[in-house]
Structure formats: C-alpha cells, structure tokens
Amino acid sequence: MQIKFLGTGGAFDVDYLNSAALLSFRGKNILIDCGFTVFTTLVHKSLISKVSYILLTHLHNDHIGSLPTLLLYKSIIEKSPRPVILYQSEQFKQQLCSWLEPQLKDPDKYAEFVPLEQVEGISAIDTLNLHSENLQTYAFVFEDETRLVYSGDLGKPEPLFERLDKMPIMRTCVYHDITFNAENTGHTFYKKLLPYISNYEIFGYHCDPTKNPSDNPIRLVHYQPGLMA
C-alpha cells in the first residue's frame, strides 16, 4: 500500500494544489478526490493513465472540480476502459450523477459505478455535518498488512478517532486535514489532533504549509518528499 499526494492545499491554496492522492492498494490504483487542479496535475506528472478507480470524500469543487474532464479524457483521448467510481451510498451516487449529468449527459458512459462495499479492505466512515452543515462527507479506511486512514474534510476529529480506537490493533497511519486557524471550523485545528499523536502516526494536509506554527509537532505531507507524487 503506497500513497502519493497530487496536492496538499485547501480550496484556495492554488500554489499547493487541491488535496488529492493516488493510492496503490491491492493491485488497484485509486484516485482519492479530483478537485479542479487534479486533472492538470495528473497530466503534467504523466500519471493519468494510472487512474483506474476513483473515491470521493465529498462533492465540494476542490474535491470533484475536474472529475468530468478526467472522465472525458480517459474516454476520448486515452480510449481506455471506463474508470470505476466507488460510491458509498445510493444517495451519494445520485447526488454525484446529478452534478455530472449537465457536463457528461450520461455519466454511465464514462464511468462504471460500483458500491464500495463490494471492494474488500476499504471502508467509509460517515462524517455527515462534520465539515459543513447538511453536507455528506466521508473518511476512508484502507486495510491490508497495515491500516491507512484518509480523513476527507473534518471540523471535528473526535468521531473519526473514536471509530479507530474500536478497531483491532494494527499499525495505523492517519492522513488528516488540518488548519492553523482556530476560527476555521470546517477543518481540524491542529491542537485538536495532539491527543492522538501518541497512538497514531499522523500527517497533516489540506493546508498552507507556510502557516505552520512552530509548536506544531504534526508532520505535514507537503514537506515529506516520499509522500508527494
């Protein structure tokens, strides 16, 4: 299991690109999120052909903004098989398709939609309302010989770590969105993650790394060359 980030910035941190990652997991290459900078990044890094599965944490533009372009490119330019979009619930699938239809007309022509529950080793944690009111969001847990956790966007980390604490003991690495502004309630203020660093290996993403305070002990993905694509 190997994760490589395509960007680590927030919605407006264009210098650091939208947070998204390519995960190699049990023979599958999974793109996690596809914000408005992701398609360009995949092309520039010659990684677009590797995308065969897609997982989306939620439907904000910095997480799905270039998904239609990616799907069209895979079909028209690459002429490759339809990538598989793994969906967490029928409601989430319908919301996504409603967003895609004005741009693709028939989303099923460009992507194969498969319930996430059919893929062994991946589970979604429902984080409704924990990023934005009435917005459906998800965190993901990937398990093989180790456990990898991808938070999505969370304003409150407690429900995620409560779930992790109940899981069987396994080496666990958590990639968690982070903010250095306590007034940003849509993401997790870094001090809220400090109670968990003794039990979990945690890396922060979805932030401007230049704002990192000197008392933050959490490593940022942006400064880890081995985690960047």
Secondary structure, DSSP 8 states (H G I E B T S, - for coil): -EEEEEE-B-TT-TTT-B-EEEEEETTEEEEE---TTHHHHHHHTT-GGG--EEE-S--SHHHHTTHHHHHHHHHHTS-----EEEES-HHHHHHHHHHHHHHHS-HHHH-EEEEGGGSTTEEEEE-TTSSSTT---EEEEEESSSEEEE--S-S--HHHHHHHHTS----EEEEEE-BS-TT-TTS-BGGGGGGGTTTSEEEEESS-GGG--TT--SEEGGG-GGGB-
